[in-house]
């Protein structure tokens, strides 16, 4: 697609539900800047259609027979057509969203999207812009804000458990048969992982996160 404002965005619609497919096509029929150039009822037929017609945007359902939306997206973005993939589905779980985005989809919309939102999303996708339904964006932001799980090694847990027992570094070294310098190294790593600066706070945070058993 060129950058000319008057160019129409050429779109193919791929959905295994005939009524939904027809509804999307009817929804976009009055959009002067969008032209539906083809439709398909499964992922494999959708990939073939994209390869043949080289549309600007492929509007894909996620769960389809023969080839699902993620697999179809992977194949479409590998084609030399430069077609952008926009997912239109009812599924909004983290796993589904991540799989689609990782496969190369530039957008992820839900089927409660309005005509105006869908048309805007298609035009944005054609320009290579990321388009996310508000609910999808909220889920991704919430996921990004979730703290990453902390993983302590077996030795780090041993050292922290000894700290919880009130042992000094020297006593920990004797219990675990390691040098005092090694104890300090393990503690520094634990502090970094738990984002704390002292032994007491390390034990408290580890207990809160279930990294140490409560006595």
C-alpha positions as MATLAB code, in Angstrom:
seq = 'XXXXXXXXXXXXXXXXXXXXXXXXXXXXXXXXXXXXXXXXXXXXXXXXXXXXXXXXXXXXXXXXXXXXXXXXXXXXXXXXXXXXXXXXXXXXXXXXXXXXXXXXXXXXXXXXXXXXXXXXXXXXXXXXXXXXXXXXXXXXXXXXXXXXXXXXXXXXXXXXXXXXXXXXXXXXXXXXXXXXXXXXXXXXXXXXXXXXXXXXXXXXXXXXXXXXXXX';
ca = [
       0.000    0.000    0.000;
       1.306    3.457   -0.855;
       1.139    6.457    1.465;
      -1.499    8.231   -0.607;
      -4.465    9.210    1.587;
      -6.936    8.111   -1.102;
      -5.698    4.526   -1.315;
      -8.154    1.952   -0.064;
      -6.966   -0.633    2.427;
      -7.406   -4.064    0.852;
      -8.592   -6.626    3.401;
      -9.268  -10.364    3.530;
     -11.524  -11.778    6.252;
     -10.726  -15.233    7.612;
     -13.227  -16.782   10.037;
     -14.737  -20.266   10.195;
     -18.148  -18.912   11.268;
     -20.002  -17.954    8.099;
     -22.434  -15.631    9.894;
     -19.616  -13.796   11.685;
     -17.633  -13.521    8.459;
     -20.644  -12.114    6.614;
     -21.333   -9.744    9.485;
     -17.805   -8.323    9.437;
     -17.943   -7.873    5.664;
     -21.326   -6.129    5.910;
     -20.043   -3.974    8.765;
     -17.203   -2.676    6.606;
     -19.141   -2.400    3.346;
     -19.844    1.317    3.751;
     -16.269    2.235    4.695;
     -14.945    4.150    1.651;
     -11.294    3.613    2.599;
     -11.609   -0.159    3.047;
     -12.123   -2.799    0.367;
     -12.847   -6.449    1.209;
     -11.059   -8.381   -1.525;
     -11.583  -11.944   -0.272;
     -12.778  -14.267    2.485;
     -11.860  -17.713    3.759;
     -13.262  -20.180    6.298;
     -10.062  -21.666    7.724;
      -6.467  -20.708    8.382;
      -4.951  -22.680    5.525;
      -7.347  -21.173    2.977;
      -6.616  -17.780    4.525;
      -2.869  -18.129    3.999;
      -3.435  -19.218    0.391;
      -5.733  -16.222   -0.133;
      -3.151  -13.797    1.230;
      -0.439  -15.330   -0.954;
      -2.631  -14.941   -4.027;
      -4.166  -11.498   -3.394;
      -1.450   -9.763   -1.312;
      -3.922   -7.670    0.723;
      -2.827   -4.893    3.055;
      -4.507   -6.498    6.069;
      -5.626  -10.018    6.936;
      -8.406  -10.018    9.550;
      -8.120  -13.394   11.281;
     -10.155  -15.301   13.830;
      -8.031  -17.124   16.404;
      -9.557  -20.595   16.598;
     -10.187  -22.124   13.191;
      -9.988  -25.577   11.610;
      -7.110  -26.884    9.488;
      -4.797  -24.071   10.627;
      -5.537  -21.858   13.630;
      -5.073  -18.096   13.722;
      -1.642  -18.196   15.358;
      -0.223  -20.704   12.878;
      -1.796  -18.796    9.986;
      -0.298  -15.547   11.304;
       3.157  -17.132   11.423;
       2.879  -18.198    7.790;
       1.385  -14.923    6.586;
       4.095  -12.705    8.113;
       6.702  -14.946    6.471;
       5.257  -14.271    3.008;
       6.749  -11.536    0.779;
       3.344   -9.786    0.599;
       3.946   -7.448    3.587;
       0.378   -8.174    4.723;
      -0.380   -7.066    8.286;
      -2.317   -9.488   10.487;
      -5.087   -8.224   12.743;
      -6.698  -10.748   15.091;
     -10.457  -10.466   15.667;
     -11.631  -12.980   18.247;
     -13.722  -13.633   21.347;
     -10.745  -14.917   23.369;
      -8.872  -12.503   25.628;
      -6.675  -14.705   27.824;
      -3.023  -13.806   28.400;
      -1.870  -16.974   26.648;
      -3.948  -16.340   23.514;
      -2.858  -12.700   23.305;
       0.828  -13.499   23.761;
       0.768  -16.319   21.205;
      -0.791  -14.065   18.586;
       1.574  -11.155   19.196;
       4.624  -13.423   19.261;
       3.492  -14.937   15.942;
       3.607  -11.465   14.389;
       0.087  -10.010   14.624;
       0.128   -6.195   14.766;
      -3.223   -6.034   16.506;
      -5.671   -7.932   18.693;
      -9.348   -6.991   18.785;
     -12.367   -8.582   20.424;
     -15.600   -9.275   18.585;
     -17.512   -6.693   20.620;
     -15.551   -4.015   18.730;
     -17.719   -1.330   17.104;
     -17.684   -0.618   13.361;
     -15.786    2.635   13.887;
     -13.198    0.946   16.101;
     -12.759   -1.903   13.631;
     -12.346    0.432   10.662;
      -9.841    2.587   12.549;
      -7.942   -0.514   13.634;
      -7.724   -1.823   10.078;
      -6.362    1.495    8.804;
      -3.852    1.623   11.661;
      -2.796   -1.993   11.074;
      -2.229   -1.226    7.396;
       0.255    1.444    8.500;
       2.004   -1.119   10.705;
       0.752    0.401   13.947;
      -0.043   -1.755   16.969;
      -3.756   -1.965   17.700;
      -5.162   -3.473   20.883;
      -8.684   -3.669   22.229;
      -8.913   -1.696   25.511;
      -9.508   -4.884   27.550;
      -6.513   -6.530   25.896;
      -4.285   -3.514   26.563;
      -5.368   -3.526   30.219;
      -4.462   -7.202   30.564;
      -1.032   -6.676   29.039;
      -0.293   -3.662   31.241;
      -1.402   -5.570   34.338;
       0.800   -8.480   33.356;
       3.803   -6.203   32.825;
       3.273   -4.639   36.253;
       3.166   -8.038   37.942;
       6.467   -8.706   39.733;
       8.605  -11.345   38.085;
       8.759  -14.574   40.111;
      11.933  -14.818   42.183;
      13.849  -18.060   41.943;
      16.420  -18.860   44.614;
      18.974  -21.611   44.170;
      19.009  -24.480   46.669;
      22.140  -23.051   48.307;
      20.631  -19.564   48.525;
      17.590  -21.042   50.259;
      19.862  -22.918   52.656;
      21.715  -19.721   53.534;
      18.500  -17.740   53.958;
      16.988  -20.479   56.098;
      20.056  -20.300   58.348;
      19.677  -16.514   58.543;
      16.054  -17.061   59.620;
      17.387  -19.371   62.349;
      19.434  -16.447   63.669;
      22.864  -17.716   62.673;
      25.801  -15.436   61.926;
      27.728  -15.715   58.669;
      30.438  -17.752   60.392;
      27.848  -20.100   61.909;
      26.114  -20.469   58.546;
      29.453  -21.367   56.978;
      30.042  -24.092   59.565;
      26.520  -25.479   59.158;
      26.745  -25.621   55.374;
      30.481  -26.414   55.251;
      31.297  -23.396   53.090;
      33.546  -20.379   53.611;
      32.280  -17.196   55.221;
      33.068  -15.269   52.029;
      30.855  -17.694   50.090;
      28.048  -17.105   52.584;
      28.346  -13.358   51.973;
      28.240  -13.889   48.210;
      25.051  -15.943   48.467;
      23.477  -13.323   50.702;
      24.317  -10.526   48.282;
      22.654  -12.475   45.476;
      19.586  -13.051   47.648;
      19.437   -9.327   48.500;
      19.574   -8.448   44.802;
      16.874  -10.940   43.829;
      14.535   -9.826   46.620;
      15.402   -6.132   46.197;
      16.278   -5.734   49.885;
      19.303   -4.354   51.719;
      19.496   -6.303   54.969;
      19.177   -9.818   56.391;
      15.981   -9.231   58.355;
      14.130   -7.790   55.366;
      15.368  -10.668   53.195;
      13.790  -13.189   55.535;
      10.525  -11.227   55.769;
      10.178  -10.860   51.988;
      11.116  -14.511   51.399;
       8.410  -15.607   53.839;
       5.851  -13.306   52.212;
       6.606  -14.766   48.775;
       6.597  -18.345   49.964;
      10.296  -18.831   49.309;
      10.900  -20.022   52.872;
       8.675  -22.364   54.867;
       6.956  -20.757   57.844;
       7.845  -22.415   61.131;
];
